[in-house]
Amino acid sequence: MTHLNRIRVVVLGASKVGKSAVTVRYLTKRYIGEYSSTGDFLYRHNITFDSVTTEVEIMDTSKCAFLIYLQQGTCLYEHIRWGDAFVIVYSICDKPSFSNAQGCLEQLAKLKLPSYYTTLLLGNKRDLDHARKISVNDGHELSLKYSCQFYEVSAAESFAGVSLAFQSMLREARSIQLLKALPMRRKLGVNSVSKYFRHSDNVFQVLGNIFGKNSKDKRKRPSLSI
């Protein structure tokens, strides 16, 4: 079994969108509805999928930290430097939270090289569909604009959807790490790298499809409402 380098995940989002709820749901399968935190919280977790074990660190950022982004436009510069992958959470019942998510995606695009990080746009509170203010198409179109993964989930009702979204993001993050480590990465395009891996390990067959940022068809990105 191969042990890869750790993946650092930063969870960002406006107040009361369910950042902690989705994080804890993924890590423990439990749902806790009420959180009150004025500081960031770091979770450490080992996960195994595709016969590979990966150390994952998840930074659940606080409301106060996100307000710094809103007020100063820095989008938590230190968090962005620290992270390899980013989960941008909004509530489907809250238009301002969706605008904040878009602002954070904009800052990420400015401060990170596109081939060096992974982003998951996560619409939460799907169980409150009767109060929906943001359509599935709105979320999908925003994800297409920034070429990131997009899922709609309900942390309150389902572990499966949250788990699927996180696992998909982590697979992409791990593939990016592997691609960065390749000595031929400057000579080979994504499709060539994908073919190279296909002959050595079927885990990496998805590389060509995963990297929508470099693909001619940016619309082929993982997205699901579950």
Summary of the structure (lengths in Angstrom):
residues: 226
radius of gyration: 16.9
end to end distance: 31.6
largest distance: 51.4
contacts: 733
relative contact order: 0.16
helix: 46%
strand: 23%
